[in-house]
Amino acid sequence: IVMDFKHPDGVTVPVMLPRRSLLLMTGESRYLWTHGITPRKFDTIQASKGHKSGIITSDVGDLTLSKRGIRTSFTFRKVRQTPCNCSYPLVCDSQMKETPSSFPESNKEASQLEQEYVHRVYEEIAGHFSSTRHTPWPRVVEFLKALPSGSLIGCDRSQNLVDICRERQFQAFICDALAVPVRSGSCDACISIAVIHHFATAERRVAATQELVRLLRPGGKALIYVWAMEQEYNKKKSKYLRENRISQGKKGEINNDTSVQELLVEQMPVVGNQDSACSVPSTNDFQEGGCNSREVTNSKLPIHTNRTSFHSQDLLVPWHLQGNPGKNKLVEPFGAVGSHDPSPVFHRYYHVFCEGELEAACQTLSNVRILQSYYDQGNWCVILQRV
Ligand SMILES: C[S@@+](CC[C@H](N)C(=O)[O-])C[C@H]1O[C@@H](n2cnc3c(N)ncnc32)[C@H](O)[C@@H]1O
């Protein structure tokens, strides 16, 4: 069988493990590298070495396919009874928790972060992102259907996304959610779906919420959805986690090591990009070599592994860009100029909300009461009413 080892800098090394062999992992290979066996029917192995152990090189002239059969493997693990003091604090879950990220430190830094890791990214991925939105979430539809009929208008910071709306004959305009160019008290209702989690400080998230309330007439209602830190709620996994094929009974191919799962998640062919009102599983999400990976390396934010639980509230979520559906305007790819990578990876900044956090933020707003607060589709949601 071929096991893949992956270094945090993105290097992947496939290693042939022969039948009846014992693999012992110590030091760097145990702590720094992740490892996993990708579910597939054939392994690519070194023709000259056959089934002997060793690293598979990229010498294409010396590669051949080996059909997989039934594999039985055992993992023996030494359980640590004391706090972890391994020499790899940057990738050690328990040591990482002790040094929470304090980034960003000011409004200016937050706005720069959003510019780089939210606005530029949505411009780049607009076409692909839009093509992954299909069916609106039922409770959002329910909110909209309960409104008296009237005119509807959408807005977004992304020029390319707004253009897509206009091409489809929807009314939409470009604006920042912190300063919507609409008269105060002029809207019967507003919705903000999967937007406020892109603001990088608590103050900016509250300000975006207050801006929604400003638009409402007295009695008007706003519906807000933000991505939840808790992707498992009432003992039920969110669709986001469920679309990770690892948790869908492919266990014959994997063992339960978290690091194994993480690597496999990155390698699954149908692990989708995440989030928002509606999504279909569409792409895989390798983390390495992102289009803004230079900035990622410099930033203090952890990079999330798609379709896994969150370990940090502030994080970068990879988007694996596929195809060129027109509106993926590669205007100024960050570091990808001249790159022939057919599927560049972009990273979007998210602040995922903990239970009660959205509600607490809304309680600080003036002229508003909270009508409902609930969990839906991996999001925390509130319905507010202007008083
Ligand atoms: C996850 S998408 C959700 C899109 C859409 N609301 C939906 O439910 O499918 C996040 C959207 O927020 C927009 N966005 C992020 N920051 C924004 C800001 N400061 N002002 C306006 N829109 C913003 C992005 O351009 C992007 O379209």
The ligand as a Gaussian input file, in Angstrom:
#p B3LYP/6-31G(d) Opt

LIG

0 1
 C      -19.872000      33.420000       1.890000
 S      -20.297000      34.635000       0.720000
 C      -22.052000      34.701000       0.868000
 C      -22.678000      35.218000      -0.368000
 C      -24.212000      35.258000      -0.314000
 N      -24.683000      36.150000       0.724000
 C      -24.787000      33.874000      -0.141000
 O      -25.452000      33.625000       0.879000
 O      -24.557000      33.016000      -1.007000
 C      -19.766000      36.106000       1.509000
 C      -20.077000      37.346000       0.739000
 O      -19.823000      38.460000       1.578000
 C      -19.356000      39.509000       0.772000
 N      -18.672000      40.462000       1.649000
 C      -17.619000      40.237000       2.445000
 N      -17.285000      41.353000       3.112000
 C      -18.147000      42.304000       2.718000
 C      -18.316000      43.673000       3.042000
 N      -17.480000      44.294000       3.896000
 N      -19.312000      44.355000       2.462000
 C      -20.155000      43.742000       1.592000
 N      -20.037000      42.451000       1.235000
 C      -19.047000      41.736000       1.799000
 C      -18.434000      38.815000      -0.192000
 O      -18.139000      39.600000      -1.308000
 C      -19.232000      37.563000      -0.499000
 O      -20.073000      37.732000      -1.583000

